[in-house]
């Protein structure tokens, strides 16, 4: 261990962090100043990585869960030799510059995930650690371990107070993720002041109860950090939490150890005093110690040599194990290895779209080796069981179905980690509980991760479980998140297409809103409907002449709209009525104007049916022409609940007539 070089690396982290945050007049200096020693040891000695190949498959992953301390990561990436320039650091927190306020996935090499919302990074890392074990179980041979890396996480007091971290950590302990190592920057300070005002639990004992190995040490003792990390890596059946006592803002003579340095620049006078005390040359800005530069120039050659040895082993593995190599290619490409044979249905079938989703999921499972996922303790109700009971566990790392337990938020954040590692994850719960996982769903969208969210029991038609379980505003709230594709299929056939669209998507998550109740196979007058549906909508019922009225509906309400239109037709009351199934409103609004006008011709009156709030539908119809649910649901048999809210053939027919 080259302690003098490590000291110079830590000093350079402090120098760059102080100056970048001051120049931006914005940022969080407390973390990088307080934990520079850990960062220096990790990037110089601890991590198995190669800055010249940041996407190396078998690299160790490092996640800065406490993403507000982003200059910690940017400084280390720059020093280690990643493509992070000094000019990038000088432009910290500036518009369209890569060193963003919080680490953003895809903006710089070496950033494994977007962090900032506290606890999310730790939960993502649990997903990454699960992914490592899955790949190792499916790819390694007795002769060669081509997948054999660790996942390291940096967390602070804030991360460990968030519920998502608790959910994910509990599951990590249950699953015995021995290659997950978490460093806890225990400085007892948050924005409001000392943690004593709100956070006095024994974190170590909590994590021991989760089934973790808990170790403790000093943030500023390099030898101890190395020894503790070695102990963590030696424990194969438990994840490890390494509690490192630290001083927030270490090196700042007047602000260290106080909340004042957590999220505000030090100021020129304090920086000058800090640099003098630390031994940074007077007047130097964005200074890097020459010894740090020289160390990493040599160290990079050693790191590249390690990767080169792995690549030779990997090449030999590919020759020896062509089937496993093909499996890896299929996983990493994100595409199916076999033709996707989605289920077909007869016109007389009646099936809940959640059940149809289960059939489609089985087909996807058979074709996509990258598909993994599970449910938040609702496997049966969500219809998400995989054929053959292929369950992932501590004793079966090759399984592809995860029992997440009743941990919706942790489940979704873990799925993001799985996606970041190359898998195609799905997660499932009731639509009303999307509120429990929304922050992770938002990050799926922000990072453009193709996670599939299977959300069943999608409306008041759920019935007896009542208003706590009947989603009303959830569809509108999910549609409001940019880059989320929300599909509410009207029948089993649409559900199959919805799954195909979800799996073809590479640049963001898909939400499937699915019915509990059986639905008939609906009429589809558009012969090209499976392809038109990709544009958001298609004409389910047309007429010989242009429509006077177009009824737009989603999900279970499409069959209701068709029944109402047919009743009017039989009564001779209204012939020129089209019914448009719109499983994806966002896609329809993004479609070219000629497409939208072909589905909803100019001049036609538009009526909308959806058993949820009207929010967003005002773009298509007058408020008086929207049948929606503007209050919480009620408990009772589904048909009676629907009648209570006016979702009956008679009421819809009257709305279409304008009565």
C-alpha positions in Angstrom: 0.0 0.0 0.0 1.4 3.4 -1.1 0.1 5.6 1.8 2.0 8.7 0.7 0.3 8.5 -2.8 -3.1 7.8 -1.2 -2.7 11.0 0.9 -2.0 13.0 -2.2 -5.0 11.5 -4.0 -7.2 12.4 -1.0 -5.8 15.9 -0.9 -6.5 16.3 -4.6 -10.1 15.2 -4.1 -10.5 17.9 -1.5 -8.9 20.5 -3.7 -11.0 19.8 -6.8 -14.2 19.5 -4.7 -13.8 22.8 -2.9 -13.0 24.7 -6.0 -15.6 23.2 -8.3 -18.4 23.7 -5.8 -17.2 27.3 -5.1 -17.0 28.1 -8.8 -20.5 26.8 -9.3 -21.6 28.5 -6.1 -23.7 25.4 -5.6 -23.1 21.9 -4.3 -22.3 19.7 -1.3 -18.6 19.8 -0.1 -19.1 18.0 3.2 -19.1 14.5 1.8 -16.1 14.7 -0.6 -14.0 16.5 2.1 -15.1 14.1 4.8 -14.6 10.8 2.9 -11.7 11.6 0.5 -9.6 8.8 2.1 -12.1 6.1 1.3 -12.3 7.3 -2.3 -8.6 7.4 -2.7 -8.2 3.8 -1.4 -11.1 2.5 -3.5 -10.0 3.9 -6.8 -6.3 3.3 -6.2 -6.3 0.0 -4.4 -9.7 -1.5 -3.8 -11.7 -1.6 -7.0 -11.2 -4.0 -9.9 -11.7 -1.6 -12.7 -10.0 -0.2 -15.8 -10.5 3.5 -16.8 -9.6 2.6 -20.4 -12.5 0.1 -20.5 -15.2 1.6 -18.3 -17.8 -0.9 -19.6 -15.7 -4.0 -19.0 -18.2 -6.7 -18.2 -16.5 -8.1 -15.1 -15.6 -4.8 -13.5 -16.5 -4.1 -9.9 -19.4 -1.7 -9.6 -19.2 1.4 -7.4 -22.4 3.3 -6.6 -22.4 6.6 -4.9 -25.8 6.3 -3.2 -25.3 9.7 -1.5 -25.3 11.3 -4.9 -25.4 14.9 -3.5 -21.6 14.4 -2.9 -21.1 14.1 -6.6 -17.7 15.9 -6.6 -16.4 12.9 -4.6 -17.0 10.7 -7.7 -16.1 13.2 -10.4 -12.8 14.0 -8.7 -11.9 10.3 -8.4 -12.9 9.5 -12.0 -10.7 12.3 -13.2 -7.7 11.3 -11.1 -8.1 7.6 -12.0 -8.0 8.3 -15.7 -11.6 8.1 -16.8 -12.8 10.4 -19.6 -13.6 13.2 -17.1 -11.5 16.2 -17.9 -10.4 19.1 -15.7 -12.6 21.3 -17.9 -15.6 19.1 -17.1 -14.9 19.6 -13.4 -14.5 23.3 -13.9 -18.0 23.3 -15.4 -19.5 21.5 -12.5 -23.3 21.9 -12.3 -23.4 24.0 -15.5 -26.0 23.6 -18.3 -25.4 20.7 -20.7 -22.1 19.8 -19.0 -21.5 16.2 -17.9 -20.5 16.9 -14.2 -24.2 17.4 -13.2 -25.4 18.3 -9.8 -25.9 14.6 -9.0 -24.4 11.7 -11.0 -26.5 11.0 -14.1 -26.2 7.6 -15.7 -25.0 7.9 -19.3 -23.4 11.3 -19.0 -19.9 10.2 -18.0 -18.1 6.8 -18.0 -17.8 5.4 -14.5 -21.2 6.4 -13.4 -23.1 3.2 -12.8 -26.5 4.7 -12.0 -28.3 8.0 -11.5 -28.3 8.9 -7.8 -29.5 11.7 -5.7 -32.8 10.6 -4.2 -31.3 9.0 -1.1 -31.4 5.3 -0.7 -32.1 4.6 -4.4 -28.4 3.9 -5.2 -28.1 1.3 -2.4 -31.3 -0.4 -3.7 -30.0 -0.3 -7.3 -26.8 -1.9 -6.0 -28.7 -4.7 -4.5 -30.1 -5.4 -8.0 -26.6 -5.3 -9.4 -25.4 -7.8 -6.8 -28.3 -10.1 -7.6 -27.5 -9.7 -11.3 -23.8 -10.7 -10.7 -24.9 -13.9 -9.0 -27.4 -14.7 -11.8 -24.8 -14.3 -14.5 -22.2 -16.3 -12.5 -24.7 -19.2 -12.0 -25.6 -19.3 -15.7 -22.3 -18.6 -17.3 -19.4 -19.8 -15.1 -17.9 -23.2 -15.5 -15.8 -25.3 -13.2 -12.7 -24.3 -15.2 -13.4 -20.6 -15.7 -15.1 -17.9 -13.7 -15.8 -15.2 -16.2 -18.2 -13.4 -13.9 -16.7 -12.8 -10.5 -16.9 -9.2 -9.3 -18.2 -7.2 -6.3 -20.6 -4.3 -5.9 -19.5 -1.5 -3.6 -21.8 1.3 -2.3 -21.2 4.5 -0.5 -24.1 5.6 1.8 -24.6 8.3 4.3 -27.0 8.8 7.2 -29.7 10.0 4.8 -29.6 6.9 2.7 -30.0 4.7 5.7 -33.0 6.7 6.9 -35.0 6.2 3.7 -37.5 3.4 3.6 -36.3 2.1 0.2 -32.9 1.3 1.6 -34.5 -0.6 4.4 -36.6 -2.7 2.0 -33.7 -3.4 -0.3 -31.3 -4.2 2.6 -33.7 -6.6 4.2 -34.0 -8.5 1.0 -30.2 -8.5 0.4 -29.7 -10.0 3.8 -32.4 -12.7 3.2 -30.7 -13.5 -0.2 -27.2 -13.7 1.3 -25.6 -11.4 -1.2 -22.0 -11.9 -0.1 -20.5 -9.8 -2.9 -22.3 -6.6 -1.8 -20.2 -4.3 0.3 -21.6 -1.0 1.7 -19.5 1.7 3.3 -21.4 3.9 5.7 -20.1 7.4 6.1 -21.1 7.8 9.7 -20.6 11.5 10.4 -23.8 12.1 12.4 -24.7 15.3 10.4 -27.6 15.9 8.0 -29.0 19.2 6.6 -31.0 20.1 9.7 -28.1 19.5 12.1 -27.0 16.6 14.2 -28.6 13.2 13.6 -29.5 13.2 17.3 -32.5 15.2 16.5 -34.2 12.4 14.6 -32.0 9.4 14.1 -30.7 7.6 17.2 -31.1 4.0 16.3 -28.3 1.5 16.4 -27.8 1.1 12.6 -25.3 -1.8 13.1 -27.7 -3.9 15.1 -30.4 -3.2 12.6 -28.3 -4.5 9.8 -27.2 -7.5 11.8 -31.0 -8.2 12.2 -31.3 -8.0 8.4 -28.7 -10.8 8.2 -25.7 -8.6 7.3 -22.1 -8.8 8.5 -21.4 -5.5 10.3 -17.9 -4.1 10.7 -16.6 -0.8 12.0 -13.6 1.4 11.6 -12.0 4.8 10.9 -12.5 6.7 7.7 -9.0 8.0 7.9 -7.1 4.7 8.4 -6.1 3.2 5.0 -4.9 0.0 6.5 -8.1 -0.5 8.4 -10.2 0.2 5.4 -8.3 -2.4 3.5 -8.5 -5.0 6.3 -12.3 -4.4 6.8 -12.9 -4.7 3.0 -10.9 -8.0 3.0 -13.1 -9.3 5.8 -16.2 -8.2 3.9 -15.0 -10.0 0.7 -14.2 -13.2 2.7 -17.8 -13.4 4.0 -19.5 -15.3 1.1 -23.0 -15.7 2.6 -23.8 -12.3 3.9 -23.6 -8.7 2.5 -21.4 -6.5 4.6 -21.9 -3.0 6.1 -18.7 -1.3 7.0 -19.4 1.6 9.4 -16.7 4.3 9.0 -16.6 7.1 11.6 -15.8 10.4 9.8 -16.0 14.1 10.1 -18.1 15.9 7.6 -16.1 18.6 5.7 -12.8 17.4 7.2 -10.1 20.0 6.4 -12.3 23.0 6.7 -11.1 24.8 9.8 -14.3 26.5 10.8 -17.1 24.4 9.3 -15.9 20.8 9.6 -18.3 18.7 11.7 -21.2 21.1 11.2 -24.4 21.1 9.2 -23.2 24.3 7.5 -20.8 22.4 5.3 -23.3 19.8 4.1 -24.8 21.6 1.2 -23.2 25.0 0.8 -19.9 26.2 -0.7 -17.2 27.0 1.8 -16.6 30.6 0.6 -13.3 32.1 -0.6 -12.0 32.9 2.9 -12.7 29.5 4.3 -11.2 27.8 1.2 -8.1 29.8 1.6 -7.7 28.8 5.2 -8.5 25.2 4.4 -5.9 25.0 1.6 -3.3 26.5 3.9 -4.0 24.0 6.6 -4.0 21.1 4.2 -0.8 22.1 2.4 -2.3 22.9 -1.0 -0.2 25.6 -2.8 -1.4 29.1 -2.1 -3.5 30.6 -4.8 -3.8 27.3 -6.7 -7.2 26.4 -8.2 -8.3 23.0 -9.3 -4.9 21.8 -8.1 -4.0 18.1 -8.4 -0.9 16.8 -6.6 1.8 15.6 -9.1 2.2 12.5 -7.0 -1.4 11.6 -7.5 -1.1 12.0 -11.3 2.1 9.9 -11.3 0.6 7.2 -9.2 -2.5 6.7 -11.4 -0.4 6.8 -14.6 1.4 3.7 -13.3 -1.6 2.1 -11.7 -3.7 2.3 -14.9 -1.1 0.0 -16.6 -1.6 -2.5 -13.8 -5.4 -2.3 -14.0 -5.3 -2.8 -17.8 -3.1 -5.8 -17.4 -5.7 -7.4 -15.0 -8.4 -6.8 -17.6 -6.2 -8.2 -20.4 -5.7 -11.4 -18.4 -9.5 -11.7 -17.9 -10.1 -11.1 -21.7 -7.8 -13.9 -22.6 -9.7 -16.2 -20.1 -13.0 -14.9 -21.6 -11.9 -15.7 -25.1 -10.9 -19.2 -24.1 -14.3 -19.6 -22.3 -16.2 -18.6 -25.4 -14.4 -21.3 -27.4 -15.0 -23.9 -24.7 -18.6 -23.0 -23.9 -20.3 -21.7 -27.2 -23.8 -22.3 -25.8 -23.0 -20.2 -22.7 -21.4 -17.6 -24.9 -24.5 -17.4 -27.1 -26.6 -17.1 -23.9 -24.5 -14.1 -22.7 -24.8 -12.5 -26.1 -28.6 -12.8 -26.0 -28.7 -11.4 -22.4 -26.5 -8.4 -23.3 -28.2 -7.7 -26.6 -31.5 -7.4 -24.9 -33.3 -9.3 -27.6 -35.0 -12.7 -27.7 -32.9 -15.8 -28.6 -36.0 -17.7 -29.8 -39.1 -16.5 -31.8 -41.6 -14.8 -29.5 -44.8 -17.0 -29.8 -47.4 -14.9 -28.0 -50.8 -16.6 -27.2 -53.7 -16.2 -29.6 -57.4 -16.1 -28.7 -60.8 -17.1 -30.1 -63.5 -14.4 -30.6 -65.6 -16.1 -27.9 -63.0 -16.0 -25.2 -63.4 -14.1 -22.0 -60.4 -13.6 -19.9 -59.0 -11.0 -17.5 -56.1 -9.1 -19.0 -54.0 -10.0 -15.9 -54.5 -13.6 -16.8 -53.7 -12.9 -20.5 -50.6 -11.1 -19.3 -49.5 -14.2 -17.4 -49.8 -16.2 -20.6 -47.8 -13.6 -22.5 -45.2 -13.5 -19.8 -44.7 -17.3 -20.1 -44.1 -16.8 -23.8 -41.6 -14.0 -23.2 -39.9 -16.1 -20.5 -39.4 -18.9 -23.1 -37.9 -16.6 -25.6 -35.9 -14.0 -23.7 -33.1 -15.3 -21.5 -32.5 -11.8 -20.1 -36.0 -11.7 -18.6 -36.0 -11.8 -14.8 -38.4 -10.4 -12.3 -41.2 -11.0 -9.8 -44.0 -9.6 -7.7 -44.4 -7.8 -4.4 -46.0 -10.9 -2.7 -48.8 -10.9 -5.3 -47.6 -13.7 -7.6 -51.1 -15.3 -7.9 -53.2 -12.1 -8.2 -50.7 -10.5 -10.6 -50.5 -13.7 -12.7 -46.7 -13.5 -12.8 -45.5 -17.0 -11.9 -42.9 -18.3 -14.3 -43.3 -21.8 -15.8 -41.5 -24.5 -13.8 -41.2 -22.5 -10.6 -37.9 -21.1 -11.6 -37.3 -19.1 -8.3 -34.1 -17.2 -7.5 -32.9 -17.8 -3.9 -29.8 -18.0 -1.8 -29.5 -21.6 -2.8 -30.6 -21.2 -6.5 -28.7 -18.4 -8.1 -29.8 -19.5 -11.5 -33.5 -18.8 -10.9 -35.2 -16.0 -12.7 -38.2 -15.4 -10.5 -37.8 -13.1 -7.5 -40.0 -13.1 -4.5 -39.6 -9.5 -3.5 -41.9 -9.7 -0.5 -44.1 -6.8 0.4 -41.5 -4.2 -0.7 -42.8 -2.3 -3.7 -40.4 0.5 -3.6 -37.3 -1.7 -3.0 -38.6 -4.0 -5.7 -38.7 -1.3 -8.4 -35.3 0.2 -7.4 -33.7 -3.3 -7.4 -35.2 -3.8 -10.9 -33.4 -0.7 -12.0 -30.1 -2.3 -10.8 -30.9 -5.5 -12.7 -31.6 -3.4 -15.8 -28.3 -1.5 -15.4 -26.5 -4.8 -15.3 -28.0 -5.9 -18.7 -31.2 -7.9 -17.7 -34.8 -7.2 -18.8 -36.6 -7.1 -15.5 -40.4 -7.0 -14.8 -42.0 -6.2 -11.5 -45.6 -6.5 -10.4 -48.1 -5.2 -7.9 -51.6 -3.7 -7.8 -52.0 -0.4 -9.7 -53.2 1.4 -6.6 -49.7 0.6 -5.1 -47.8 2.3 -7.8 -47.6 5.2 -5.4 -45.3 3.0 -3.2 -42.8 2.7 -6.1 -43.2 5.9 -8.0 -39.7 7.3 -7.2 -38.0 4.3 -8.7 -40.4 4.2 -11.7 -39.4 7.9 -12.3 -35.7 6.9 -12.2 -36.4 4.0 -14.7 -37.8 6.7 -17.0 -35.0 9.1 -16.3 -32.3 6.5 -17.0 -34.2 5.1 -20.0 -34.3 1.6 -18.5 -36.6 -0.9 -20.1 -38.3 -2.2 -16.9 -41.8 -3.7 -17.3 -44.2 -2.8 -14.6 -47.1 -5.2 -14.4 -49.9 -3.3 -12.6 -53.1 -5.4 -12.1 -56.5 -4.7 -10.5 -56.6 -1.5 -12.6 -59.9 0.2 -11.7 -63.1 0.4 -9.7 -64.1 -2.9 -11.3 -61.9 -4.5 -8.6 -65.0 -4.2 -6.4 -65.2 -5.4 -2.9 -61.7 -4.4 -1.7 -63.0 -0.8 -1.9 -61.4 2.6 -2.2 -58.0 1.8 -0.8 -57.4 -0.7 -3.5 -59.4 0.8 -6.4 -57.1 3.0 -8.4 -58.6 6.3 -9.5 -55.9 8.9 -10.0 -53.0 6.4 -10.6 -53.3 6.1 -14.4 -53.1 9.9 -14.8 -50.2 10.1 -12.4 -48.2 7.5 -14.2 -48.9 9.0 -17.6 -47.6 12.3 -16.2 -44.1 10.9 -15.8 -42.0 11.7 -19.0 -40.8 8.7 -20.9 -43.1 6.1 -19.3 -45.2 4.1 -21.8 -48.5 3.3 -20.2 -50.6 0.6 -21.8 -54.1 -0.3 -20.7 -55.2 -3.1 -23.0 -58.9 -3.8 -23.6 -58.7 -7.5 -24.0 -56.4 -10.5 -24.1 -55.4 -9.9 -27.7 -54.4 -6.3 -26.9 -52.5 -7.7 -23.9 -50.3 -9.9 -26.1 -49.5 -6.9 -28.3 -48.8 -4.8 -25.2 -46.2 -7.3 -24.0 -44.6 -7.3 -27.5 -44.4 -3.5 -27.4 -42.9 -3.6 -23.9 -40.2 -6.0 -24.8 -39.3 -4.2 -28.0 -38.8 -1.0 -26.1 -35.2 -0.2 -25.2 -35.3 3.4 -24.0 -37.6 3.5 -21.1 -40.1 1.6 -18.8 -43.5 0.3 -19.7 -46.5 0.2 -17.4 -49.2 -2.5 -18.1 -52.5 -1.6 -16.4 -54.4 -4.9 -16.3 -57.9 -5.9 -15.3 -58.9 -8.3 -12.5 -62.3 -9.1 -14.1 -62.8 -11.1 -17.2 -63.2 -9.2 -20.5 -64.5 -10.3 -23.8 -62.5 -10.3 -27.0 -63.6 -7.0 -28.5 -64.6 -6.2 -32.1 -61.7 -4.8 -34.2 -62.7 -3.3 -37.5 -59.1 -2.2 -38.3 -57.5 -5.2 -39.9 -54.1 -3.8 -39.1 -54.9 -3.1 -35.5 -51.8 -4.8 -33.9 -49.6 -2.4 -35.8 -51.9 0.6 -35.5 -52.0 0.0 -31.7 -48.3 0.8 -31.6 -49.3 4.4 -32.5 -51.5 4.5 -29.4 -55.0 3.7 -30.7 -57.0 2.1 -33.5 -60.6 2.0 -34.7 -62.5 -0.9 -33.0 -65.8 0.0 -34.6 -66.3 2.1 -37.6 -69.3 2.9 -39.9 -70.0 3.2 -43.6 -69.9 7.0 -43.3 -67.6 9.4 -41.4 -68.5 9.5 -37.7 -70.6 12.0 -36.1 -69.3 10.8 -32.7 -66.1 9.1 -31.8 -66.1 7.2 -28.5 -62.6 6.9 -27.1 -62.1 4.3 -24.3 -59.3 2.3 -22.7 -59.2 -1.1 -21.0 -62.4 -2.6 -19.8 -64.4 0.5 -20.9 -63.8 -0.4 -24.6 -66.2 -3.3 -24.4 -68.7 -1.1 -22.6 -68.4 1.6 -25.3 -68.9 -1.1 -28.0 -72.0 -2.5 -26.3 -73.5 1.0 -25.9 -72.8 1.8 -29.6 -74.4 -1.5 -30.7 -77.4 -0.8 -28.5 -77.9 2.6 -30.2 -77.4 1.0 -33.6 -80.1 -1.6 -33.0 -82.4 1.1 -31.8 -81.7 3.1 -34.9 -80.8 6.0 -32.7 -77.3 6.7 -33.9 -75.5 5.0 -36.8 -72.4 7.1 -37.3 -70.5 6.2 -34.2 -66.9 5.0 -34.1 -65.3 3.4 -31.1 -61.6 3.9 -30.7 -59.6 1.8 -28.4 -56.7 3.9 -27.0 -54.5 1.6 -24.9 -51.7 4.2 -24.9 -52.7 7.8 -24.7 -49.2 9.2 -24.7 -48.3 7.4 -28.0 -51.5 8.7 -29.6 -50.6 12.3 -28.7 -47.1 11.8 -30.1 -48.3 10.3 -33.4 -48.3 12.4 -36.5 -51.3 14.6 -37.1 -52.6 12.6 -40.1 -52.6 9.5 -37.9 -54.6 11.2 -35.1 -57.0 12.7 -37.6 -57.6 9.3 -39.3 -58.6 7.9 -35.9 -60.5 11.0 -34.7 -61.6 12.9 -37.8 -61.9 16.7 -37.6 -65.4 17.9 -36.7 -66.5 14.7 -34.9 -67.7 15.0 -31.4 -65.5 13.0 -29.0 -66.7 11.1 -26.0 -64.3 9.6 -23.6 -64.8 6.7 -21.2 -62.2 5.7 -18.5 -62.8 4.5 -15.0 -60.3 7.0 -13.5 -59.9 10.7 -13.2 -60.5 12.8 -16.4 -57.1 14.6 -16.1 -55.5 14.7 -19.5 -58.5 13.7 -21.5 -59.5 17.3 -21.8 -57.2 17.4 -24.8 -59.6 15.3 -26.7 -63.1 16.0 -25.4 -65.2 18.6 -23.6 -65.4 17.9 -19.9 -69.1 17.2 -20.1 -68.4 14.5 -22.7 -66.0 12.6 -20.4 -67.3 9.8 -18.2 -64.7 9.4 -15.5 -64.4 8.8 -11.7 -63.7 12.0 -9.8 -63.9 10.6 -6.3 -62.4 7.6 -4.5 -64.0 4.2 -5.1 -66.5 2.4 -3.0 -66.7 -1.1 -1.6 -69.2 -3.5 -3.1 -69.6 -6.0 -5.9 -67.9 -4.8 -9.1 -71.0 -4.4 -11.2 -72.8 -2.4 -8.5 -69.7 -0.2 -8.0 -69.7 0.4 -11.8 -73.4 1.2 -11.8 -72.8 3.6 -8.9 -70.3 5.6 -11.0 -72.5 5.4 -14.2 -70.4 2.8 -16.1 -73.4 1.0 -17.6 -74.6 0.5 -21.2 -77.6 2.7 -20.6 -75.7 5.6 -19.1 -73.0 5.4 -21.8 -75.6 5.2 -24.6 -77.3 8.3 -23.2 -73.9 10.1 -23.1 -73.2 9.2 -26.7 -76.7 10.5 -27.7 -76.0 13.7 -25.8 -79.0 13.1 -23.7 
